[in-house]
Amino acid sequence: MAARTFTALIVEKRESDSFSCTVGTRSIEDLPAGDLLIKVHYSSLNYKDALSATGQFGITKKYPHTPGIDVAGEVVECRDGSYKPGDKVIVTSYDLGMDTPGGFGQYVSVPSCWAVPLPDGLTLRESMVLGTAGLTAGLCVRKLVRNGVQPEDGEILVTGATGGVGSIAVAILAKTGYRVVAATGKASETTYLHSIGAAEVISREAVTAGGEQPLMAERWAGVVDVVGGDMLGAAIKATRYDGTVTCCGLVGSLEMPVGVLPFILRGVSLMGVDSVQCTMEPRRAVWEKLAHEWKLDNLDTIAQECTLHDLEKEIHAILQGHVRGRVVVNLLES
Ligand SMILES: NC(=O)c1ccc[n+]([C@@H]2O[C@H](COP(=O)([O-])OP(=O)(O)OC[C@H]3O[C@@H](n4cnc5c(N)ncnc54)[C@H](OP(=O)(O)O)[C@@H]3O)[C@@H](O)[C@H]2O)c1
């Protein structure tokens, strides 16, 4: 039987409209009535968690709140019989960590249809080194491959390359034979990017130089973009004939300054990627690949670990673009 109280990060709205983070006690009775009560072993920090934890508009509506869009843990109770106690599961996306208390607490209660069984080939901790960032990177690579981009077609550009989605995209693409060009604002992380598989490391400015033109010299066979704005616009304008650009993030901007020429003169495809509402078929397919064909042997290079007690500092770091790779949150030791 589960303990009735547990430790969680609690984000509260102050009267001054600012937000505070404290590590405190919550009760299982306060969790929503889900089919599945899960004891969380590990979670991870994503950009969206930092937005929720600092009260950014449009993410979380009700406070006090426990963020955490990623969970890996063990089933404690299952009301609809789809899992049994002790089963290991991953939950990411949907409303987890948005207005449903999330993985920065030692228990979550969710609909069972949000869970994916932990695939053979991944530990709970490894699944959280990947987390939503890994699922999203995997969905981007899947779209490139399904749209016909092959390693022999040429270079793949990954933007925001030292971040969570970027690092895992670099590593999967390199492992599967692509020549990856990693674009970063952190020149000091060049060695890290080479160590996870980047063939070449370039600056953000090298991507955007000449981006005011309607078309740029053709270079990229494919692109994984997490930044949006000028970076995405320039990446599209420099994509080769019939190439594919995947777009999943907005750390730079919500806008996309590009005209129609790359699409109508070069047949470039722009493909959106959403991990939140994506259906179970691609979700399970990507987790299976992450556990086997795309299993990364450099997960320890990509990850750092913290407990709930060190998390606030990492939340501010990710908002400033200072985090390298992935931050795994250990709930067993929190
Ligand atoms: N669509 C989806 O389902 C989905 C899922 C997951 C994430 N996302 C989105 O994808 C984006 C990345 O997520 P993440 O978890 O990888 O975040 P992250 O770990 O914070 O990585 C983002 C990286 O982007 C670069 N960057 C930060 N600010 C920038 C700026 N102003 N201009 C240009 N580059 C900047 C930095 O890398 P460098 O220093 O190496 O350039 C940073 O490490 C976020 O917008 C997130 O909301 C979307």
PDBQT file of the ligand as one rigid body, heavy atoms in Angstrom, charges set to zero:
ROOT
HETATM    1  N1  LIG A 401       6.298  19.881 -30.006  1.00  0.00    +0.000 N 
HETATM    2  C1  LIG A 401       6.523  19.121 -28.947  1.00  0.00    +0.000 C 
HETATM    3  O1  LIG A 401       5.820  18.147 -28.686  1.00  0.00    +0.000 OA
HETATM    4  C2  LIG A 401       7.689  19.444 -28.072  1.00  0.00    +0.000 A 
HETATM    5  C3  LIG A 401       8.226  18.491 -27.213  1.00  0.00    +0.000 A 
HETATM    6  C4  LIG A 401       9.383  18.798 -26.473  1.00  0.00    +0.000 A 
HETATM    7  C5  LIG A 401       9.925  20.067 -26.570  1.00  0.00    +0.000 A 
HETATM    8  N2  LIG A 401       9.326  20.969 -27.366  1.00  0.00    +0.000 N 
HETATM    9  C6  LIG A 401       9.857  22.321 -27.521  1.00  0.00    +0.000 C 
HETATM   10  O2  LIG A 401      11.138  22.208 -28.108  1.00  0.00    +0.000 OA
HETATM   11  C7  LIG A 401      11.961  23.255 -27.615  1.00  0.00    +0.000 C 
HETATM   12  C8  LIG A 401      13.239  22.652 -27.029  1.00  0.00    +0.000 C 
HETATM   13  O3  LIG A 401      12.907  21.865 -25.898  1.00  0.00    +0.000 OA
HETATM   14  P1  LIG A 401      14.099  21.256 -25.012  1.00  0.00    +0.000 P 
HETATM   15  O4  LIG A 401      13.452  20.483 -23.933  1.00  0.00    +0.000 OA
HETATM   16  O5  LIG A 401      15.110  20.630 -25.893  1.00  0.00    +0.000 OA
HETATM   17  O6  LIG A 401      14.692  22.617 -24.417  1.00  0.00    +0.000 OA
HETATM   18  P2  LIG A 401      16.172  22.896 -23.902  1.00  0.00    +0.000 P 
HETATM   19  O7  LIG A 401      16.759  21.670 -23.302  1.00  0.00    +0.000 OA
HETATM   20  O8  LIG A 401      16.079  24.147 -23.112  1.00  0.00    +0.000 OA
HETATM   21  O9  LIG A 401      16.995  23.178 -25.242  1.00  0.00    +0.000 OA
HETATM   22  C9  LIG A 401      16.779  24.293 -26.042  1.00  0.00    +0.000 C 
HETATM   23  C10 LIG A 401      18.102  24.723 -26.674  1.00  0.00    +0.000 C 
HETATM   24  O10 LIG A 401      17.817  25.732 -27.654  1.00  0.00    +0.000 OA
HETATM   25  C11 LIG A 401      18.893  26.681 -27.707  1.00  0.00    +0.000 C 
HETATM   26  N3  LIG A 401      18.344  27.999 -27.406  1.00  0.00    +0.000 N 
HETATM   27  C12 LIG A 401      17.845  28.440 -26.229  1.00  0.00    +0.000 A 
HETATM   28  N4  LIG A 401      17.399  29.704 -26.349  1.00  0.00    +0.000 NA
HETATM   29  C13 LIG A 401      17.627  30.064 -27.640  1.00  0.00    +0.000 A 
HETATM   30  C14 LIG A 401      17.369  31.245 -28.385  1.00  0.00    +0.000 A 
HETATM   31  N5  LIG A 401      16.819  32.329 -27.830  1.00  0.00    +0.000 N 
HETATM   32  N6  LIG A 401      17.728  31.257 -29.682  1.00  0.00    +0.000 NA
HETATM   33  C15 LIG A 401      18.292  30.179 -30.258  1.00  0.00    +0.000 A 
HETATM   34  N7  LIG A 401      18.559  29.024 -29.599  1.00  0.00    +0.000 NA
HETATM   35  C16 LIG A 401      18.217  28.978 -28.312  1.00  0.00    +0.000 A 
HETATM   36  C17 LIG A 401      19.907  26.214 -26.654  1.00  0.00    +0.000 C 
HETATM   37  O11 LIG A 401      20.813  25.333 -27.314  1.00  0.00    +0.000 OA
HETATM   38  P3  LIG A 401      22.209  25.845 -27.939  1.00  0.00    +0.000 P 
HETATM   39  O12 LIG A 401      22.849  26.705 -26.894  1.00  0.00    +0.000 OA
HETATM   40  O13 LIG A 401      22.945  24.565 -28.225  1.00  0.00    +0.000 OA
HETATM   41  O14 LIG A 401      21.899  26.639 -29.184  1.00  0.00    +0.000 OA
HETATM   42  C18 LIG A 401      19.071  25.392 -25.704  1.00  0.00    +0.000 C 
HETATM   43  O15 LIG A 401      19.861  24.475 -24.984  1.00  0.00    +0.000 OA
HETATM   44  C19 LIG A 401      11.105  24.029 -26.621  1.00  0.00    +0.000 C 
HETATM   45  O16 LIG A 401      10.484  25.112 -27.283  1.00  0.00    +0.000 OA
HETATM   46  C20 LIG A 401      10.066  23.018 -26.198  1.00  0.00    +0.000 C 
HETATM   47  O17 LIG A 401       8.891  23.651 -25.726  1.00  0.00    +0.000 OA
HETATM   48  C21 LIG A 401       8.230  20.688 -28.122  1.00  0.00    +0.000 A 
ENDROOT
TORSDOF 0
